[in-house]
Amino acid sequence: MSSTTTPNLLLQRAPGLLLAVAISLLAWLLGRWMPLIGGPVIGIVLGIVVGNALSLGTRYTPGIAFAGKKVLQWSIIALGFGLSLDQVAKTGLESLSVTLVTMTVAFLSAWALGRWLGVHDKLMILIGVGTAICGGSAIAAVTPIIRPDDHDTAFAISTIFLFNVVAVLLFPLLGHLMHLSDLGFGLWAGTAINDTSSVVAAGYSYSHAAGDYATIVKLTRATLIIPVCLVLAFVVAAREKRKHAEAGSTGKFSLASIFPWFILWFLVASGLRTAGFIPVAIQPSLHLLAEFLIIVALTAIGLSANVRKMISSGPRPILLGLGVWIAVAVSSLLVQLVIGQL
């Protein structure tokens, strides 16, 4: 059975996978040319354009679905090889209080504003996690757990990207107007801007010292996706178990069926990097692989996204993203003011 099943699966997935990879190569090259935007955002935009402009047949569906789910999980694991936990720990402990406050503010404001605006739970979680932690990477990490519609994932990433661009242009100007120190601005950018590339762009445009500090703060913030994913997994598992019981099913619910095992392998990968088992010579290649896999996965999500459904959502998700972003930016400054780190 396995000897025939594997080739059949490969043949079924090949058209969609090849399409996603081809578009991703273009997105990766354009991302090198326009680093402020980045390959992942370009990939999801190109995917949305191609998927909605062309009438892709059902032959592309298996490969696109595989890339949007499995390749997405592989990309998160590959990111672990580029994250040294001891490197992050030194600066991370200094910034942890601000990071935890801004994360809490992000989730609470996303929940409160989302309820007030009438945004549904899964899109609310995606925008909240993306703003709280690390933009598109965080959204990519929680997507296999909460299983939103592809157009919701695309909408959330597009919303996060919009405010990343605004932050890169606005934060350095505001920082100079407020006379923030290099460390103060680095901590602000690292805790209040979502995507790593945008944090780097804003930080180094302020000063080299601010850029160095902001980057490490951002890496620390990114590690918090692990506990967040685990909490979400247990919440989703509890809901599934309750539904299982209410339906009167006699079968047993298994946490293993919903547990995000890719997060465990992410920790293994990061542990190997931290312990020094990953040769320095291959680390750039692993980082490049992780980046490209993310582009492939997000391109596939874009190919699956339904623009009509995104438009029907109206301006409420964007207003939610704006409100959460402002709440995080202000709370970061307030905490620094209280603890005297500005």
C-alpha positions in Angstrom: 0.0 0.0 0.0 2.7 2.5 1.0 4.7 1.8 -2.2 1.8 3.1 -4.4 0.4 5.7 -2.0 3.6 7.8 -1.8 4.1 8.2 -5.6 0.4 9.0 -5.9 0.6 11.7 -3.3 3.7 13.2 -4.9 1.9 13.3 -8.3 -1.2 14.9 -6.7 0.8 17.5 -4.9 3.3 18.3 -7.6 1.4 20.9 -9.6 0.4 23.0 -6.6 3.8 22.7 -4.9 5.7 23.6 -8.1 3.4 26.7 -8.6 4.0 27.8 -5.0 7.8 27.3 -5.3 8.0 29.1 -8.6 6.1 32.1 -7.2 8.2 32.0 -4.0 11.5 32.2 -6.0 10.3 35.4 -7.6 9.1 36.7 -4.2 12.5 35.8 -2.6 14.4 37.7 -5.3 12.1 40.7 -5.1 12.4 40.6 -1.3 16.2 40.9 -1.7 15.6 44.0 -3.8 13.0 45.4 -1.4 14.1 44.3 2.1 11.8 46.7 3.8 8.8 44.7 2.5 10.5 41.3 2.5 10.0 38.1 0.7 7.2 36.6 2.9 4.9 39.6 2.4 5.7 39.7 -1.4 5.0 36.0 -1.6 1.6 36.2 0.0 0.6 39.2 -2.1 1.8 37.4 -5.3 -0.1 34.3 -4.2 -3.3 36.3 -3.7 -3.0 38.0 -7.1 -2.3 34.7 -9.0 -4.8 32.7 -7.1 -7.6 35.2 -7.6 -6.7 36.4 -11.1 -6.4 32.9 -12.6 -8.9 30.1 -12.3 -6.7 27.5 -10.8 -8.1 24.0 -11.3 -8.6 21.4 -8.5 -5.4 19.7 -9.6 -3.4 22.5 -7.8 -5.4 22.2 -4.5 -3.5 19.2 -2.9 -0.1 20.7 -3.4 -1.1 24.2 -2.3 -2.8 22.8 0.8 0.3 20.8 1.7 2.6 23.8 1.3 0.2 25.9 3.4 0.3 23.4 6.3 3.2 21.0 6.3 5.8 23.3 4.7 4.6 26.0 7.1 5.5 23.7 10.1 8.9 22.8 8.6 9.7 26.5 8.2 9.1 27.0 12.0 11.4 24.1 12.8 14.1 25.5 10.5 13.9 28.8 12.3 14.9 27.1 15.5 18.4 26.4 14.0 19.0 30.1 13.8 18.0 31.0 17.4 20.6 30.5 20.1 18.8 30.6 23.4 21.8 31.7 25.5 22.5 34.6 23.0 19.0 35.9 23.7 19.1 35.4 27.5 21.5 38.2 28.4 19.6 41.1 26.8 16.3 39.2 27.1 16.2 39.3 30.9 16.7 43.1 30.7 13.8 43.6 28.4 11.5 40.8 29.7 9.4 43.1 31.9 8.6 45.4 29.0 8.0 42.5 26.7 5.6 40.7 29.0 3.6 43.9 29.6 3.3 44.7 25.9 2.3 41.1 25.1 -0.4 41.2 27.8 -1.6 44.6 26.5 -1.7 43.2 22.9 -3.8 40.2 23.9 -6.2 42.1 26.1 -6.7 44.9 23.6 -7.2 42.4 20.8 -9.8 40.6 22.8 -11.6 43.8 23.9 -11.5 45.7 20.6 -12.2 42.5 18.7 -15.4 41.9 20.7 -16.4 45.6 20.3 -15.8 45.6 16.5 -17.4 42.2 16.0 -14.3 40.5 14.6 -14.5 36.7 14.9 -12.3 34.8 17.3 -9.7 33.2 14.9 -8.9 36.5 13.1 -8.8 38.2 16.5 -6.2 35.7 17.7 -4.1 36.0 14.5 -3.9 39.8 14.7 -3.3 39.7 18.5 -0.5 37.2 18.2 1.0 38.9 15.2 1.1 42.2 17.0 2.2 40.8 20.3 5.1 38.6 19.2 6.6 38.6 15.7 4.3 39.5 12.9 4.0 37.0 10.1 6.2 34.3 11.8 3.9 34.2 14.8 0.8 34.1 12.6 2.5 31.2 10.7 3.2 29.4 14.0 -0.3 29.5 15.4 -2.1 28.8 12.1 -1.7 25.0 12.3 -3.1 25.1 15.8 -6.2 27.2 15.5 -6.8 26.3 11.8 -8.3 29.5 10.4 -9.5 30.0 6.9 -6.7 30.9 4.5 -8.2 34.3 3.7 -8.2 35.1 7.4 -4.5 34.3 7.6 -3.8 36.4 4.5 -5.8 39.3 5.9 -4.0 39.2 9.3 -0.6 39.2 7.7 -1.5 42.0 5.4 -2.8 44.0 8.3 0.3 43.4 10.4 2.5 44.4 7.4 0.6 47.7 6.9 1.5 48.8 10.4 5.1 47.5 10.1 5.6 49.9 7.2 4.1 52.8 9.2 6.3 52.0 12.2 9.5 51.9 10.2 8.8 55.4 8.8 7.2 56.9 12.0 9.2 55.4 15.0 12.6 56.9 14.3 11.0 60.4 13.8 9.0 60.0 17.1 12.1 58.7 18.9 14.1 61.8 18.0 11.2 64.0 19.0 11.0 62.3 22.4 14.8 62.4 22.7 14.9 58.6 23.4 18.3 57.1 24.3 19.7 54.5 22.0 18.8 51.7 24.4 15.4 53.3 25.0 14.6 53.4 21.3 15.9 49.9 20.8 13.7 48.5 23.5 10.7 50.4 22.1 11.3 49.2 18.6 12.0 45.7 19.7 8.8 45.4 21.7 6.4 47.5 19.7 7.2 46.7 16.0 6.1 43.3 14.8 8.3 41.9 12.0 12.0 41.3 12.5 13.0 43.0 9.3 11.0 46.1 10.3 12.5 46.1 13.8 16.0 46.0 12.2 15.2 48.7 9.7 13.7 51.1 12.3 16.5 50.4 14.9 19.5 50.9 12.6 17.9 54.0 11.0 17.9 55.5 14.6 21.5 54.4 15.5 23.8 51.4 15.3 23.5 50.8 19.1 19.7 51.1 18.9 19.7 48.6 16.0 21.8 46.0 17.9 19.7 46.3 21.0 16.4 46.2 19.2 17.4 43.1 17.3 18.2 41.1 20.4 15.0 42.3 22.2 13.1 41.1 19.1 14.7 37.7 19.2 13.8 37.4 22.9 10.2 38.3 22.1 10.1 35.7 19.3 10.9 32.9 21.7 7.7 33.6 23.5 5.8 32.1 20.6 6.6 28.7 22.2 4.5 29.1 25.4 1.8 31.0 23.5 1.5 28.1 21.0 1.4 25.6 23.8 -1.3 27.5 25.7 -3.4 27.9 22.5 -3.0 24.1 21.8 -4.4 23.2 25.2 -7.2 25.7 24.8 -8.1 24.3 21.4 -7.8 20.7 22.8 -10.2 21.6 25.7 -12.8 23.0 23.3 -12.5 19.9 21.1 -12.9 17.6 24.0 -16.0 19.5 25.2 -17.5 19.3 21.7 -16.6 15.6 21.6 -18.5 15.0 24.9 -21.5 17.1 23.9 -21.8 15.2 20.7 -22.1 12.0 22.7 -19.3 10.3 21.0 -18.0 7.2 22.7 -14.5 7.6 21.3 -11.7 9.1 23.4 -10.3 12.5 22.5 -6.5 12.5 22.1 -4.4 15.6 22.9 -1.7 14.1 20.7 -3.9 14.6 17.7 -3.9 18.4 18.1 -0.6 19.0 20.0 1.7 21.3 17.9 4.6 18.8 17.6 6.5 21.1 15.3 7.0 23.4 18.3 8.7 20.5 20.1 11.0 20.0 17.1 11.6 23.8 17.0 12.9 23.5 20.6 15.1 20.6 19.6 16.5 22.6 16.7 17.2 25.6 18.9 18.7 23.4 21.6 21.1 21.9 19.1 22.1 25.4 18.0 22.6 26.5 21.6 24.7 23.5 22.4 27.0 24.2 19.5 26.1 21.1 17.4 25.2 23.2 14.4 28.4 24.2 12.6 28.8 27.9 12.1 29.6 27.4 8.4 26.1 26.0 7.6 24.1 28.4 9.8 23.6 31.0 7.0 22.3 28.2 4.7 19.8 27.0 7.4 18.6 30.6 7.9 18.2 30.9 4.1 16.3 27.6 4.0 13.9 28.7 6.9 13.3 32.0 5.1 12.5 30.3 1.8 10.2 27.7 3.4 8.2 30.5 5.1 7.9 32.3 1.7 6.7 29.0 0.1 4.1 28.4 2.9 2.8 32.0 2.9 2.7 32.0 -0.9 0.5 28.9 -0.8 -1.8 30.6 1.8 -2.1 33.5 -0.6 -3.0 31.2 -3.4 -5.8 29.8 -1.3 -7.0 33.2 -0.1 -10.4 34.4 -1.2 -10.3 38.2 -1.9 -14.0 38.5 -2.0 -14.3 37.1 1.5 -11.5 39.4 2.7 -13.3 42.4 1.3 -16.6 41.3 2.8 -14.8 41.5 6.2 -14.8 45.3 5.8 -12.5 47.7 7.7 -13.0 46.2 11.1 -9.9 43.9 11.1 -7.7 46.8 10.0 -9.2 49.0 12.8 -8.5 46.1 15.2 -4.9 46.0 14.1 -4.5 49.7 14.4 -5.9 49.8 17.9 -3.8 46.9 19.2 -0.6 48.4 17.6 -1.2 51.8 19.2 -1.9 50.1 22.6 1.4 48.1 22.4 3.5 51.1 21.3 2.1 53.3 24.1 2.4 50.6 26.8 6.0 50.0 25.9 6.9 53.6 26.4 4.9 53.8 29.7 6.6 50.8 31.2 10.1 52.1 30.2 9.1 55.5 31.8 8.1 53.7 35.0 11.3 51.6 35.3 13.5 54.4 34.1 14.9 52.9 30.9 14.0 55.6 28.5 
